[in-house]
Amino acid sequence: MKIFRFLFGQKNEPIASTESHAEHRYPPDRYVAGRIQEARSANNVEELRTLARDYSGYVREAAIARCVELALPELFALVAERLNDWVPQVRHLARKALVTMLPFVPSSQVLSTLPAILLVHSSGRDEYSRWLNAFEMAVTETIPVEELISNAEGKSIKTARACIHLLKRHSLLGTVELFDLILRRNDDIVLANLAMQYCAELPRDEQLAQYKAASRSHFGSVRTIALKKVLEESGVNGRQFANAALDDPQSSVRFVAVSFLRSQGIDVRARYHELLDTKNLKARKLRILVTALASLQNVADIPLIQSFCTSSDISVRRAAFNSWHKLAPQAKDEIALCALQDTARGVRRFSYQLVCRYGAYIPFSRIEEILSRFGDLQMLLMFAEREKWRWIECILKFSRDLNKEESDALGLGESLGRWFVFSVRSFERPSEEQARFLTSPTALANLHRLMPNGRQRIDLIGEEIKAFYH
């Protein structure tokens, strides 16, 4: 049953009723008898849905029996809900009902319900796999193979998984054809990984062609497995595949290629230099190659990587700064300062990450000078939030210099609210200059403007500052 949870996800057991499995030993009471009569005469799908979920197993059993009598296609999924009912008689009837209703239900509806049926797990109650196998065989006898293949190629991923399960389990399609069908989808990692399992079942002399096809998969994990197998089978002849994978977007694919080429005595670093010298490379390719070169961990490549920090493409510059840091983490201060001076906010954000995550140091005066020049007050506020008094100082200075619309756009009011939450956890001492500014009439006026109902909290700021200097 694990394969069904893998294909279709985990499904919770029904919430247990206070009713015991021995319920059917005793006659129903008057209320339940009335509900049973309702179930026996019901014609409305919604009414049957309610009755099929009734607390009484008698009522649920009667509702399922009525679904069989009506044999309406829309009731098929409703009956499937009761496959794992906590009363044995109900689930047994549901299983018989599904087989009985099968010929009267459109194949599209059967297949859309199939994932839920395959997922049912009855461990601890009774054997389910025997019935499931019989039901699957009934489905394959009712629905043509061509329709299963068509749905396996359709838009619904879960239905496609169910159809592929049937095609494989009941040998309705050859392994190679099934493998090709899955690869053509190229939109579901679960199926793609299953295809790799199917490929491993093929005779060895048939595997290589399939692994070569899989090496072009959309999914990096599949390309990794496929390339590894291709290189194992191809030996020296696999160099062309390894060379082609050096600029793969997936790092694990590149790792396999690099390991293979090195084992063949190939200078991979020189190969990456050649690739980077290629003219008119697209930004995406450049970004991958710069990152791949840095992964070789040769510090002699730092100057080359630094040269891409001035690329016309933002993503390439960011990749170059990141690669430079990976090769020279001890230069994080220099890297952070260079990245902060980039014209693109996305690159400047990398500088902020170096400061926050890796402890890079840039004097705040320098940060303020650079970001003020770009007009990037939001990032300046982000840097200021790392220091308690610097943070509120920036809020009040911005509030003083900006109009209400600009202050609202910058979120100064929300930032001040966060500051009050943060400040109680910090015992940082303000500088004398900060203390003078924060207790000045201008600063207090801005505080009251940003927090008109916060007089008590504002007074506490002054008291805390006085405690440090008086």
N, C-alpha and C positions, 0 to 999 in steps of 0.2 A: 504493500500500500504506500510505501514511501515515495514511489515514483509519481503517484497522483498528487501528493502534497507538493512535490517538486514542480510538477507541471502547472498546477492550478492554485497553489497557495493553501495555507492552513484554514480549516473551517472549524468553528467552535461547535462543541456538542450542544444539543438542545438543552435548555435549562430544565433540570429535573423537576417533575411534578411531585406533589406530596402523595399522589396516587401510587400505589405499589403495583408490581407486576401481577399480583394476585387479584387485581381488580375484577378481572373477567370471571372469577369464581362466584361472584355475588351479583344478584339482579340489580339493575339500576334503580335509583329512587325516582319519584314522580317527576321532578324537575328534569333529570337526565333523560327520562323516557320521552318527555316532551321535546327535548332537543334532538333526540334520535329521530323522532317523527319529522321534525323540521328538516333534518339532513336527508331523510329518505324522499322528501318531496321538493327539495330545493332545485331551482333551475338557474339561479343567479350565481355567476362566478364569484363575485365578492362575498356573497352569503356563504358559499361553500368554503371559501378561503378562511372565513372566520370560524366556521364549524370544524374544519380540518385542523384548527389550532386550539380547539376547546380543551379544557382541563381534563375532561373525561375521555378515556380511551374508547368507551362505547360510542361516543359521539364522533370521535375522529374516525373510527372504523366505519361507521355508517356513512360519513361524508366521503370516504374513499370509495366505498361501494357505489355511491350515487355518481361519483365522477366516472366510474367505469360504465354505468348505465348510459350516461349522457354522451360519453366518448367525445367531448369537445376538445379540440386541439389546445385551447388555452388552459385546460385543466391538467395537462401533462406535467408541467413544471410544479404545479401544486401537489400532485401525487408524489413527485420525486422528493419533495420536502419531508415526507414521512418515511423515507427509506430507513432512517436511523431512529425511528420513534422508540421511546423508552418502554413501550408495551409490545411484547413479541407479536401478538396477534395483529396489531396495526401495521407493524413493519413488514410482516409476512404478506399481508393483504396488499400493501403498497407495491411490493415487488411483483406480485402476480398481476396487479393492475397495470403496471407499466408495460409489461409484455403484452397484455391483452389490448391495451390502447395503441400500441405501437403502429399497427397498420392504418389507423385512422388519423394519425398525426402527420402533418407535412414534415418532410425530412429536414427542412431548415429549422423547424421548431425542436425536433428531436436533437439535432446537433447542437443547438444553442443551449439545451438543457444538459447535454452529455457531460460537460465539465463538472457540474455539480454532482451528477450521479457517480462519476469516477472518483470524486473526492471523498465520498462517504466512507467512514472507517468504523467498523463495528466490533472492534476488539473488546472482548469481555462480555459480549452479548450472544452472538452466534456467528457462524461462518458466513462471510459475505462474498468471498472471492469466487466460490462456485457459482452463485447466482449471477454475479457480475460477468463472469465469462460467458454464461449462457445468454445473458442479455446482450452483450457485445456481439455475439454470434447472430442473434436475432436482428440486431441493427445492421450488420453487414449483409445479411440476407435480404433485408428490406430496402436498404439504400444502395444504389449502384456505386461501384468503385469510382467511376468518373465523377460522381457528385462528391464523394469523400475527398478526392484529389482537388476538385474545384474549391471546396471549403477550406482545405489545407492551404490553399493559396489566397484565401479571402482576407478581408480586413480584420475580422475578429481574431485576436491572438489566441484566446482561450479555446475557441471553437477549432482553430487550426491545430492547436496542440492536441485536442481530443481526436481529431481526424487522423493526425499523424500517428498517434498512439494506436488507433484501430488498424491503420494500414501496416504498421510494423508488427504489432502483436499477432495479427491474424494472417500475416504473410500475403497481403493483398497487393504489395508493390515491392519490387526488388530493392535491396539495400542501396545500390548505386542510384537508382531512380529516386528513392526517398531522400538520399543525401543531396542530390541535385535540386530537388524540390525545396528543401529547407534552405539551401544556400541562395536560391533565387529570391526567397523572401527577404533575407538580409535585414530583418527588422526586429528580431527577437533573440536575445542572448540565450534564453533557456533552450530554445529549439536549436540554436547554433551549436551550443555545447553538446546537445543530444546527437547532432550530426557527427560530431567528432567521435562520440562513443560508437555510433553505427559504423563509421569508417574503420575503426579499430577491429570490427568484426569481419571485415572483408579479408579474402586471401591476401597474403603479403604482396604478391605480384600485381594486385589491383589497387593497392592503397596509395601508391605514389601519385598517380594521376589525380586522385581525389584530394590528397593533401595539398597538391599544387593549386587546385581550384580553391581550396579553403584558405590558402595564403593570401587571397584577394578579398577575404571577408571584411565586412564593415566593422567587425568586433575585434579589438586588439587581442583579447585573450585567445580567440580562435586563431588569429594570425600567428600568435606566439607558438601555440601547439603545432600548427601546420608547418611553420618554417622549421621548427626543431626536427620534425619527422622527415621533412624533405631533405634537410642537410644530413641527417643520419643515413638516409637511404642513398643519397647522391654522392657522398664523399667529395673528392676534388671537383667533380662536375657541379657541385652545389655553390661554387663561388659566385656565379652570376646572380643566384637568388639572394645570397648573403649581401652582395654589393648593393642590390636593389633595395634591400631592407635597411640600409644604413640611415636613411632619412625617413623611416617609418614614424608616424606620430606617436606610436606606443613605445614607451621606453623598454618594456620587456622584450619586444620584437627586436629592437636595436641591440639589446644586450646579447640575445642569441646570435645575431649576425656578427657582432664584434668578437664574441668568444670563438666562433667558428673560424673567422678570418685570421685571428691571432694564432689559432692552432695550426693554420696552414702557412704560417710565417709571413702573413701580409701586414704591412705597416698601416694600421687603421688610421692612426693620427694623420699620416701624410695623405691618406685618401680623403679624410674630412677637409684638410686644407685645400685639396684640389676641388672638392665640391663647393667650398665657400668662395673659390676664385671664379666659379662659373658666372658668366654675365647674365643680367636680367632675371635673377632668381626672384620668385615671388616671396612676399613677406612671410607667408606661412612656412615655406621651405627654409628660408633663412633662420627663422625662429627655432625650428627643429634642429638645424645643423649647428647653430651656436650652442644650444643646450646639450646636444650630443657630444660636441667637442669638449665641453666643460666636464662631462661625465667621465672622460678619460683621466681626469685629475692630473694633468700635466701643467705645472705653473708657468712653463715657458709659453703657454698659449694665452696668457693674460693680455699682452699687448694687442693680439689679434682680436680677442673678445672685446677689449675696451674700444676698439675702433668702431664697433657696432653700436656703441652707446650714443652715437650721433646720427644713427640711421634716420631716414625720413619717416619711417614707420614706427608708431608708438609701441606696438607689440614687440617689435624687434629690439627696440631700446630697452624695454622692460626685461626681456629675456636676457639681454646682454648684461644688464646690471645684476640680475639674479645669478647668472653664470659666473660673473666676476666675483661675487660674494662667495659662491661655492668653492671657487679655487683659492680665494684669499680671505677667509673669514676674519683674519686679524686686521684687515684693512676696512672693516665695517664702517668706521667713522668717516673715512674719505669717501667711500662708496655712497653712504647716506647723504653726505653733503652734495656730492655730484648729482645724485638722483633728485634731490630736493630742488635743484636749480633747473630741472627740465621744464620745458614749456607745457608739457602734458600733465594733467592732474593724476592720470593713471600711473605715471612713472613716479610722481612725487609721493603718491600713496605708498609705493614700495619703500621709499625713504622712511616714511612713518612706521612701516612694519619693522624695518631694521632697528629703529629706535625702541619700539615697544617690545619686540620679541627677542631681539639679539643684543640689546643693550648698547647700541651705537650711540655716540654722544655728539650732539651739535649744540653749541651755546644758544640759549633761547633768543638772545639778541640777534643772532645771525638768522635763526628761523624766522623771527618777526620781520627782519629786513627783507628777506627773500620772498616770503609769502605776501607781505604787504605790497611788494612790487607787482606781484601777479594778481593782487586783489583777491587772493584765496583766503578769506577770513574764516571760512568754515574749517579748513585744515589747520589754520593757526589756532583756532579754538580747540581742535582735537589735540594738538600738541600741548596747549595750555592745561588741558584737563588732567595731565599727568602730575601737576603740582597744585595743591589745594589753594593757596593764595594767589598764585599766578592765574588760575582758572577764573576765580571771581573778579580779579583785577581786569582780565580781558573782557569778561561779560559787561562790566560797568563802563569800560572805555569804549567798547563797541556801541553800547546803549547811548552813550553821550554823543558819539559822532554820527550815528545813523538815525534816519527817521523811523517812524513806527513800522511802516511796511517793510523796510530793510531789516529791522530788528526781528520782526515776526518771521520773515523768510529765513533768517539765520537761526531761528528757534532759541532766542536768548532767554525767553521766559521758561521754556522747558529745561534749558541747560542750567538755569539758576535753581530750578526745583531739584534736579539731579545733584547739584552741588551741595544742597542742604542735607541730602541723604548721605552723600559721601563724606562730608566734613566731620560728622560725628565719629567717624572711624579713623580720623587722621589728627595727629597732635603736632603737625608741622608748624614751625615758627615763621611768621611773616617777617620780611625784611623791614627795616625802619621806613624805607621809601614806600613800601606797600602799605604799612600801617598808617602812614600819614594820608595816603590817597584814599584808603578804604574808610577812614573816619572823617573825610572832608565833607562839607555840605553838599558838594556836587555829587559825590558818590552816593551819599545817603538818599538824596533826592531821586537818583536813578534807581536805587534799590526799591524805594517806595513805589515808583512808577511801574517797575517790573512786577512787584508783588504788593499790590495795594492793601491786601488783607493780612499781611505778614509782619505787622509791627513788632510783635514779641520775638519772632525769629530774627528779624533784622537787629533788634536791640542786643540779642545774644552775640552777634558778630562783634559789635563794639566792646562788649564785656570780655570776650575771649581775647581780643587784641590788647585790651588794657591789662589783662592778666599777665601778658608777656612783657609789658614795658612799664608797669607801675608796681 
